Amino acid sequence: MADWVTACPDWEERIVNRRSLIPCTPLFPEVAEIAIEVFGDLVVPDMTGLPRMREVMPPWVLDFVGSIFGALDPYAQRRLIKKFFLLISKKNAKSTIAAGIMITALELNERNLAEAIILAPTKEVADNSFKPAAGMIEFDPQMKDKYNISKHTRTITHLATKSTLKVVAADDKTAGGLKAAFVLIDEMHLFGAMANAESVIKEATGGLMSKPDGFLIILSTQSKEPPAGVFKTELEYARSVRDGGTADGKELVDKTYLPVLYEFPASLIKSGAYKKPENFYITNPSLGYSVDEAFLISEYRQAELKGEQTLIEFEAKHLNKEVGLNLRSDRWSGADYWLAQSDDTLTLDTLLSRSEVVVIGLDGGGNDDLFGLAVVGREKGTQRWLTWCYAWANPPVLNNRKDILPQLEGFVKDGDMTFCQNVGDDLKEVAEICLKVGQTGLLHSIAVDRYGMEPVLQTIHNKFIDNGYAFPPDGLFKAISQGFKMTGTIKATERALASKEMWHANQPLMNWNVGNARVIQSGNGIQVTKQYAGFAKIDSLMALFDAVAVMATNPASRYSGGIDSFLDNFIIG
């Protein structure tokens, strides 16, 4: 057996030219051939004439099956590639493929009492996964003699080995106690929105630790929401393995993990070429098989006519295009320009090094709300606005907002949020950041809501006094009117984004905030409110508006390169 790789750094060229995304041939070809033969002989129960899989499946499916089963060393009974992730557009026969793979696993299994499971996020998905698997048994006389089907428990039992394939739904709480050797997780993107998804998946896959011949297969389409939770984590890891390195340039090699991701190259997304029907094949490798090209194009044209939200959902499901923001009809207009204005080099430190003056914005509600901070700097020379944001979540948020917990956990992993151990920890950390900015000499002021911010203001005030910071003569804090009185600030932010005069740090936290923002219009005024967008969702964006309210007044530069000028500017305030 030769050495192998699971990275596929030339995937963009491969996918455009309709070449396989699997960079290695089956490690044990003879095992792969047997598996492909077994898989190919299964009937497709929902097609007229009950054709066999080999008659209707495109070549990429057989390659994928071969890579899974061909990774098993038949002598050591150890699978050398243990985990597989297939990201593919809707209607590419995903459920049928999943059923076929798991029935093939039962057919090839030599262990008595082996367990195989398909883990679905909901009962509906579980039913959809079970039907084709059961059908492959029911409509094949030879298979029917070998298996028993229990529809009410969604279980298929091999009569000779007593091994089982069980389809379980996470929302049925039936995944506990399983010791499966073969696990397939269906519709992973739906797990991304579940607060307990990580523990459910750990429970379902725990048996793999003691099963060297076992495997874990993850199947998913893209989500109609921005990726979150376990789905986001898995997708990012799969991309890193495929690319041979992480987004920040660190090498990553995992020969036990094989990602097969049907998604558009970034260049086609940026140019808009992904919208051309002649390119739909890129994320639909079963085009002409289970995917009807004329129907797909018709659905696309209808989605275009129905509006932007319908089109975004179509692109996510049928073109596997990742959703960057939740763009709804009542969205904040700045959202249309947000993603284009990202600067991956921006951090708090780089913002400070590039700026001549800085304003901090703060927004915080009750203990069950997030606390948002935004730093806006005016860049030396270009005069562009540079922004970086952060947020804190107090314990009540984590207890009361289970619905957004997967997103929040993701922001913590990104380094853009802190889960506070105690109520009040957020105020201390906010004060630390404010002091850090203040000590550079660049801080013009801290912009805050007029009401309800006294505790944080006092904490910052004390922090500055304790560290000998001299307050500007015109005051450190600026009170910012909220509600409809913020109309000018909101529109100024929109204009700055549209004219490419504002750049942000490309933080998922802010993509989420911006996507959550809803606009209420009254006469000539507009308002973005927490109540309208829901609690704990737009705080860092509101903090950004607070900071922009001051930066838009064009505060004097506090930097000109020399220490004397710096001191002069600092004293004047």
Sequence and secondary structure as in RCSB ss.txt:
>XXXX:A:sequence
MADWVTACPDWEERIVNRRSLIPCTPLFPEVAEIAIEVFGDLVVPDMTGLPRMREVMPPWVLDFVGSIFGALDPY
AQRRLIKKFFLLISKKNAKSTIAAGIMITALELNERNLAEAIILAPTKEVADNSFKPAAGMIEFDPQMKDKYNIS
KHTRTITHLATKSTLKVVAADDKTAGGLKAAFVLIDEMHLFGAMANAESVIKEATGGLMSKPDGFLIILSTQSKE
PPAGVFKTELEYARSVRDGGTADGKELVDKTYLPVLYEFPASLIKSGAYKKPENFYITNPSLGYSVDEAFLISEY
RQAELKGEQTLIEFEAKHLNKEVGLNLRSDRWSGADYWLAQSDDTLTLDTLLSRSEVVVIGLDGGGNDDLFGLAV
VGREKGTQRWLTWCYAWANPPVLNNRKDILPQLEGFVKDGDMTFCQNVGDDLKEVAEICLKVGQTGLLHSIAVDR
YGMEPVLQTIHNKFIDNGYAFPPDGLFKAISQGFKMTGTIKATERALASKEMWHANQPLMNWNVGNARVIQSGNG
IQVTKQYAGFAKIDSLMALFDAVAVMATNPASRYSGGIDSFLDNFIIG
>XXXX:A:secstr
        TTHHHHHHTT  S  S  SSHHHHHHHHHHHHTSB TTSTT  BHHHHS HHHHHHHHHHHTTEETT
TTEES  EEEEE  TTSSHHHHHHHHHHHHHHH  STT EEEEEESSHHHHHHHHHHHHHHHHT HHHHTTEEEE
TTTTEEEETTT  EEEEEEGGGT  TT   SEEEE  HHHHTT TTHHHHHHHHHGGGGG TT EEEEEE   SS
   HHHHHHHHHHHHHHHTB TTS B   TTEEEEE    HHHHHHTGGGSGGGGGGG TTBTTTB HHHHHHHH
HHHHHH HHHHHHHHHHHS     S   TTB TTHHHHGGGB TT  HHHHHHHEEEEEEEEEE STTSEEEEEE
EEEETTT  EEEEEEEEE HHHHHH GGGHHHHHHHHHHTSEEE SSTTHHHHHHHHHHHHHHHTT EEEEEEES
SS HHHHHHHHHHHHHTT    TT SEEEE  GGGGHHHHHHHHHHHHTT EEE   HHHHHHHHH B EEETTE
EE  HHHH TTSSHHHHHHHHHHHHHTT    S  SSHHHHHHHHHH 
